[in-house]
């Protein structure tokens, strides 16, 4: 089964456009780089014990970069909406 991390890893050297937002675009490699940098931060700041994170951002590139970071840092992935939140 392919994971979200697998999807980002598969694009880590891809020079083709992968994300368009307003007047800017990022290649697959650039998206991977943004995600990987944030994943490194998450892992460096990880506290001992259970490791939980949440992403609640506007629909911007930063949202994708942080979701990718969570996946690359080993996150299992979960979506919660409405009353669950």
Protein Blocks (a to p, Z undefined) as FASTA:
>chain_A
ZZfklmmmmmmmccbdfbdchjbccdfklmmmmmmmmmmmmmmmpcehjddddddddddf
klmmmmmmmmmnopabiadehjlZZ
